[in-house]
Each structure stands twice: as C-alpha cells, then as structure tokens.
Amino acid sequence: MVRSATWRVSVFVASAMFAFPLTDAVHLARLSERLPDPPGRLVDIGGQRIHLDCTGSGSPTVVFENGAGDFSMVWSLVQPGVSTFTRACSYDRAGYAWSDPGKTPRTYDQIALELFTALHRGGEHGAFVLVGQSYGGLLVREYARRYAKEVAAVLLADAVHEDERIDMGNGTPQRIRDSAKGRARPGARIVPDSTLVALRRSLVSPPIDTAALESPLDRLPRHLQDVWRVASADSVYRLTWAAEMDWSRARRPSARPRHTLA
C-alpha cells in the first residue's frame, strides 16, 4: 500500500514538474488584515500556531515540505490530485504566511520538531510519506532521521543535496557542504518567538507589488497569486527565511529560489 501510494504521488509530482519547469500598490495594512482566512487549521504546538492544511482520506498520509521561501500554496495544483486517493497535508513553516514565528536558530531539527508536533497535535497519524522539494529535501531527510518510525517513505523532488555544487550568489559554483560554519547546534524545543510575534502584530507592511510573479508561480490560481504577494511582503517572513538559510547548507536568500512545483 505504501509503495503504491508513493508511486502515485510521484506521478502527480512529476507531472507538475513538467507542467511548471524550473527556473499598483495596495493600502498599507498589517499582515493579519491582508491575509484571507487560512485554508487549513492553525494548530497550537505550545504557544505557537502552525498552519496545517490536510485534505482527503486514506493511508499513508502524504506530507509536503516546501522549498526555500515557499508557502504551502505552492502545492495547490498537486495536493488536490493526491488527496483523491489518500490523505495529503501541506503546511507553512514557522514565520511563513499564517504560521507564528518560532525559536531561533532555524536548524533542520528545530523545523522537524515543529512539523512533528503540528502533525500529532493536529490529529494526523503516521507513518507518513514525506515529499521534499528543493530545500525541503534537506528538511524531510532530517525528519526521517529523527523520527524514523513515523516515516513510511521519502520522495525527493528536485531536492538540494549537501554535496551539490551551486552558485550561492558569487558567480562560482561551490559544494554546499563546504559552506558549513562548524557551529554547534542547540537543542530543538518549542518556544514561540515573542519578539517577532509582537513585530508582526504591530508592523505595517510595505505596499504590495502587483507585478506578475515569476514562473512557475504565475501559473497558480489568481487568488493564490494575490495571497503569495501579501505573504511575501511580510518582514517577519523575510527575517525567518534569512534565519533558515543562516543555519542551512542550502542556498542563501540572495540566490534565486528554485520553485519547481505549484
């Protein structure tokens, strides 16, 4: 059953990758006033809320992990197809869109703990099929390492690997592993970032750029493109993304993100 479900998910993901190849300002307002209601649930993981959007029924449950800087809606043309034959969940990492900011530093194990807690407190049961795209590939591998008994399979979609050579913004490809700074990772625990939570509640975001989104994001439904623009204008989201890259061997925010799926 797991092998069958994983194969069928692979078909949907591969179809999306072929369909979406690589590669006037509004009034000032706070993020909470601009974003519509979340499509999923805000799950309390311990004073911190994570947006979890699960659809369909069946087993095993497929969990989508986003690429660097991406929101849960990037899976909006994949998840409906997967949820026709099994349960499927997408989510927004801490600090993204509807999700509250979480503890720093934003290490792989910190992000894995938050997802693990959100799934369990949200009533979702493993073992899970994890789908990681780009930077998300690094994250699902860490999740599978930490919570092996919770994972039925891992599917990597155009995933980044630490031995891959990429241009990190200086024009010269280098191995991702070589950019590691040798810092000791602190233990992961659920602690909301009260400073960033207060900042998000009080900060007035800049005007939203209504220019066309880059491909393949321009293939998202129009209303989701609008949500993407609003969410990506959030200063807390940008700080969170930078914090993820600071503790990652993946590409930095200054490098062009790799949006493969929509």
C-alpha positions as CSV (number, residue, x, y, z in Angstrom):
1,M,0.0,0.0,0.0
2,V,2.8,2.4,0.9
3,R,4.7,1.6,-2.3
4,S,1.6,2.1,-4.4
5,A,0.7,5.4,-2.8
6,T,4.3,6.6,-3.1
7,W,4.4,5.7,-6.8
8,R,1.1,7.6,-7.4
9,V,2.4,10.7,-5.5
10,S,5.5,10.5,-7.7
11,V,3.3,10.7,-10.8
12,F,1.5,13.8,-9.6
13,V,4.7,15.5,-8.6
14,A,6.5,14.6,-11.8
15,S,3.5,15.8,-13.8
16,A,3.7,19.2,-12.0
17,M,7.4,19.4,-12.6
18,F,6.9,19.0,-16.4
19,A,4.0,21.5,-16.3
20,F,5.9,24.0,-14.3
21,P,9.6,23.9,-15.4
22,L,12.4,25.3,-13.3
23,T,13.6,28.1,-13.3
24,D,-0.1,49.1,-8.4
25,A,0.4,49.0,-4.6
26,V,-2.5,48.5,-2.2
27,H,-3.2,50.3,1.0
28,L,-0.9,49.9,4.0
29,A,-2.0,47.4,6.5
30,R,-0.8,44.7,8.9
31,L,-0.3,41.2,7.6
32,S,-3.3,39.9,9.6
33,E,-5.5,42.4,7.9
34,R,-4.3,41.5,4.4
35,L,-4.2,37.7,4.5
36,P,-7.5,35.9,4.0
37,D,-8.6,33.1,6.4
38,P,-6.2,30.1,6.2
39,P,-7.4,27.2,4.0
40,G,-6.3,24.8,6.8
41,R,-6.1,24.8,10.6
42,L,-3.9,26.8,12.9
43,V,-2.5,24.1,15.2
44,D,-1.3,25.1,18.6
45,I,2.1,23.3,19.2
46,G,2.8,25.0,22.5
47,G,2.0,28.7,22.4
48,Q,2.9,28.8,18.8
49,R,0.5,28.2,15.9
50,I,1.4,26.3,12.7
51,H,-0.8,26.4,9.6
52,L,-1.6,22.8,8.6
53,D,-3.8,22.1,5.6
54,C,-4.9,18.5,5.3
55,T,-7.3,17.1,2.7
56,G,-8.6,13.8,1.6
57,S,-8.6,10.5,3.4
58,G,-6.7,7.2,3.4
59,S,-3.3,5.9,4.4
60,P,-0.4,6.6,4.3
61,T,-0.7,10.4,4.8
62,V,1.5,12.4,2.4
63,V,3.2,15.4,3.9
64,F,4.6,18.1,1.6
65,E,7.6,20.1,2.6
66,N,8.2,23.4,0.8
67,G,11.3,24.8,-0.8
68,A,13.2,27.8,0.5
69,G,11.0,30.8,0.8
70,D,7.9,28.9,-0.4
71,F,4.4,28.8,1.1
72,S,2.0,25.9,1.4
73,M,0.0,27.1,-1.6
74,V,2.9,26.1,-3.8
75,W,1.4,22.6,-3.7
76,S,-2.1,23.8,-4.7
77,L,-2.0,22.0,-8.1
78,V,-0.6,18.8,-6.7
79,Q,-2.3,18.2,-3.4
80,P,-5.9,18.0,-4.8
81,G,-4.8,15.2,-7.1
82,V,-3.0,13.3,-4.3
83,S,-6.0,13.7,-1.9
84,T,-8.2,11.8,-4.3
85,F,-6.6,8.6,-3.3
86,T,-5.0,9.3,0.2
87,R,-4.7,11.9,2.9
88,A,-2.4,14.8,2.0
89,C,-1.0,17.7,4.2
90,S,0.8,20.8,3.3
91,Y,1.9,23.4,5.8
92,D,3.6,26.7,6.4
93,R,6.8,26.7,8.3
94,A,7.1,28.9,11.4
95,G,7.1,32.6,10.4
96,Y,5.6,31.9,7.0
97,A,2.1,33.2,6.0
98,W,-0.3,32.2,8.7
99,S,2.2,30.4,10.9
100,D,3.6,32.1,14.0
101,P,7.4,32.7,14.2
102,G,9.3,30.0,16.1
103,K,12.5,29.6,18.1
104,T,15.8,30.5,16.5
105,P,18.2,29.4,15.3
106,R,16.2,27.8,12.5
107,T,18.0,24.5,12.3
108,Y,16.8,21.4,10.5
109,D,16.0,19.6,13.7
110,Q,14.1,22.7,15.1
111,I,11.9,22.7,11.9
112,A,11.4,18.9,12.1
113,L,10.3,19.1,15.7
114,E,7.7,21.8,14.9
115,L,6.3,19.8,12.0
116,F,6.3,16.6,14.1
117,T,4.4,18.4,16.9
118,A,2.0,20.1,14.4
119,L,1.1,16.8,12.8
120,H,0.5,15.0,16.1
121,R,-1.4,17.8,17.8
122,G,-3.4,18.2,14.6
123,G,-4.5,14.6,14.9
124,E,-2.6,13.3,11.9
125,H,-1.1,9.8,12.2
126,G,1.9,8.2,10.6
127,A,3.7,6.6,9.2
128,F,4.0,9.4,6.7
129,V,5.2,9.7,3.1
130,L,7.3,12.8,3.1
131,V,7.7,14.8,-0.1
132,G,10.5,17.4,0.0
133,Q,11.1,19.9,-2.8
134,S,14.5,21.7,-3.2
135,Y,15.5,22.9,0.3
136,G,12.6,20.9,1.6
137,G,14.5,17.7,0.6
138,L,17.1,18.5,3.3
139,L,14.3,19.0,5.9
140,V,12.5,15.8,5.2
141,R,15.7,13.8,5.4
142,E,16.3,15.3,8.9
143,Y,12.7,14.5,9.8
144,A,13.2,10.9,8.7
145,R,16.4,10.7,10.7
146,R,14.9,12.0,13.9
147,Y,11.5,10.2,13.6
148,A,12.3,7.1,11.6
149,K,9.3,5.1,13.0
150,E,7.0,7.9,11.8
151,V,8.1,7.7,8.2
152,A,6.9,5.2,5.6
153,A,8.8,6.7,2.6
154,V,10.6,9.8,1.4
155,L,10.1,11.3,-2.0
156,L,12.7,13.9,-3.1
157,A,11.5,16.3,-5.8
158,D,14.3,18.4,-7.4
159,A,15.9,18.3,-3.9
160,V,19.0,20.1,-2.8
161,H,21.8,17.8,-1.5
162,E,24.8,18.9,0.6
163,D,27.3,17.6,-1.9
164,E,25.7,19.5,-4.8
165,R,27.6,22.4,-6.3
166,I,25.6,25.6,-6.8
167,D,26.2,29.3,-7.3
168,M,25.5,30.9,-3.9
169,G,25.5,34.4,-5.4
170,N,29.2,35.0,-6.1
171,G,29.2,33.5,-9.6
172,T,31.3,30.5,-8.7
173,P,29.6,27.1,-8.0
174,Q,30.7,25.6,-4.7
175,R,29.8,22.5,-2.8
176,I,27.0,23.2,-0.3
177,R,28.7,21.2,2.4
178,D,31.8,23.4,2.2
179,S,29.8,26.4,3.3
180,A,29.1,24.9,6.8
181,K,30.3,27.2,9.6
182,G,31.1,24.5,12.1
183,R,28.7,25.9,14.8
184,A,27.3,23.6,17.4
185,R,23.5,23.2,17.0
186,P,21.5,24.0,20.1
187,G,18.8,21.5,21.2
188,A,15.4,21.8,19.5
189,R,12.4,22.8,21.6
190,I,9.1,24.6,21.1
191,V,9.4,28.2,22.0
192,P,7.5,30.9,20.2
193,D,9.5,34.0,19.3
194,S,7.6,36.6,21.2
195,T,9.6,39.4,19.7
196,L,8.8,38.5,16.1
197,V,5.1,37.8,17.1
198,A,4.8,41.3,18.5
199,L,6.6,42.7,15.5
200,R,4.2,41.0,13.1
201,R,1.2,42.3,15.1
202,S,2.4,45.9,15.1
203,L,4.4,46.3,11.9
204,V,2.7,47.9,8.9
205,S,3.9,46.1,5.8
206,P,5.1,48.0,2.8
207,P,2.8,48.4,-0.2
208,I,2.4,45.1,-2.2
209,D,3.9,44.9,-5.6
210,T,1.3,43.7,-8.0
211,A,3.7,42.9,-10.8
212,A,3.4,39.4,-12.4
213,L,5.0,36.6,-10.3
214,E,7.9,34.8,-11.8
215,S,7.4,31.4,-13.5
216,P,6.1,28.9,-12.4
217,L,4.3,30.9,-9.7
218,D,2.4,32.8,-12.4
219,R,0.5,29.5,-13.0
220,L,-1.1,29.5,-9.6
221,P,-4.8,30.4,-9.5
222,R,-5.2,34.2,-9.4
223,H,-6.4,34.4,-5.9
224,L,-3.4,32.4,-4.6
225,Q,-1.1,34.6,-6.5
226,D,-2.6,37.5,-4.6
227,V,-2.1,35.7,-1.3
228,W,1.5,34.9,-2.3
229,R,2.2,38.6,-2.9
230,V,0.7,39.5,0.5
231,A,2.6,36.8,2.4
232,S,5.9,37.5,0.7
233,A,5.7,41.2,1.7
234,D,5.8,40.3,5.4
235,S,9.0,41.5,7.1
236,V,8.8,38.7,9.6
237,Y,8.7,36.1,6.8
238,R,11.8,37.6,5.3
239,L,13.6,37.5,8.6
240,T,12.6,33.9,9.1
241,W,13.7,32.9,5.7
242,A,17.1,34.5,6.3
243,A,17.4,32.7,9.6
244,E,16.7,29.4,7.9
245,M,19.5,30.0,5.4
246,D,21.9,31.2,8.1
247,W,21.7,27.7,9.7
248,S,21.5,25.8,6.4
249,R,23.9,24.3,4.0
250,A,21.4,25.3,1.3
251,R,21.3,28.4,-0.8
252,R,21.1,31.8,0.7
253,P,18.1,34.1,0.2
254,S,20.2,36.2,-2.2
255,A,20.4,33.3,-4.6
256,R,17.4,32.7,-6.9
257,P,15.0,30.2,-5.3
258,R,14.1,27.1,-7.1
259,H,10.3,26.9,-7.4
260,T,9.6,23.6,-9.1
261,L,6.0,22.8,-8.1
262,A,2.8,24.8,-8.0
